[in-house]
């Protein structure tokens, strides 16, 4: 069984640009290697997740690059979670 890697912390601070302009992902502190498709718990909702969490994070990252702010940010921590 081959398994898969899940980074789980894709954000602007963890992206680096190499000397040739290539994009590199850094900080694998939250990453896991999983032999089954699902991992538990997800960090906010405590539900099972898989590598799709990285795809979702890329969407959030694209939003932040386009608009200059994270899509769910609010003044209060609870409001951010609610969004």
C-alpha positions as CSV (number, residue, x, y, z in Angstrom):
1,X,0.0,0.0,0.0
2,X,1.5,3.3,-1.1
3,X,-0.4,5.9,0.9
4,X,-0.3,9.7,0.4
5,X,1.1,12.9,1.9
6,X,-1.2,15.6,3.3
7,X,0.5,18.9,4.0
8,X,-2.3,20.4,6.1
9,X,-0.8,23.9,6.5
10,X,-0.7,25.5,3.1
11,X,-0.6,29.3,3.5
12,X,1.4,32.3,2.2
13,X,4.1,32.0,4.9
14,X,4.8,28.4,3.8
15,X,5.4,29.2,0.1
16,X,8.9,30.0,-1.1
17,X,10.1,31.2,-4.6
18,X,13.3,29.5,-5.8
19,X,16.2,31.2,-7.7
20,X,14.6,30.1,-11.0
21,X,11.1,31.3,-10.0
22,X,9.9,27.9,-9.0
23,X,7.3,27.7,-6.2
24,X,8.3,25.5,-3.2
25,X,6.2,24.4,-0.3
26,X,7.9,24.6,3.1
27,X,7.1,23.8,6.8
28,X,6.0,20.2,6.9
29,X,5.4,20.3,10.7
30,X,1.6,19.5,10.3
31,X,2.0,17.1,7.4
32,X,1.2,13.4,7.7
33,X,1.6,10.3,5.6
34,X,-1.6,8.3,5.5
35,X,-2.1,4.8,4.2
36,X,-5.9,5.1,4.4
37,X,-7.7,7.9,2.6
38,X,-9.1,9.6,5.7
39,X,-7.4,11.4,8.6
40,X,-9.0,12.6,11.8
41,X,-9.6,15.1,13.3
42,X,-9.8,18.1,10.9
43,X,-8.4,21.2,12.7
44,X,-11.5,23.3,13.0
45,X,-14.6,21.1,12.7
46,X,-13.0,17.9,14.1
47,X,-14.3,15.8,11.2
48,X,-12.4,13.3,9.1
49,X,-10.4,14.7,6.1
50,X,-8.1,13.6,3.3
51,X,-5.7,15.3,0.8
52,X,-8.7,17.4,-0.4
53,X,-8.0,19.7,2.6
54,X,-4.8,20.8,0.7
55,X,-6.9,21.6,-2.4
56,X,-9.3,23.6,-0.3
57,X,-6.3,25.5,1.2
58,X,-5.1,26.3,-2.3
59,X,-8.5,27.9,-3.0
60,X,-8.3,30.0,0.2
61,X,-4.7,30.9,-0.8
62,X,-5.9,32.1,-4.3
63,X,-8.6,34.2,-2.6
64,X,-6.0,35.8,-0.3
65,X,-3.7,36.5,-3.3
66,X,-6.5,38.1,-5.3
67,X,-8.1,40.2,-2.5
68,X,-5.2,40.7,-0.1
69,X,-7.1,39.4,2.9
70,X,-8.1,35.9,4.1
71,X,-11.7,35.0,3.1
72,X,-12.9,34.1,6.6
73,X,-11.0,36.6,8.8
74,X,-13.0,38.6,11.4
75,X,-12.2,40.6,14.4
76,X,-13.4,38.0,16.9
77,X,-11.9,34.4,16.8
78,X,-15.4,32.9,17.1
79,X,-16.7,34.9,14.1
80,X,-13.8,33.6,12.0
81,X,-14.8,30.0,12.8
82,X,-18.4,30.8,12.2
83,X,-17.6,32.2,8.7
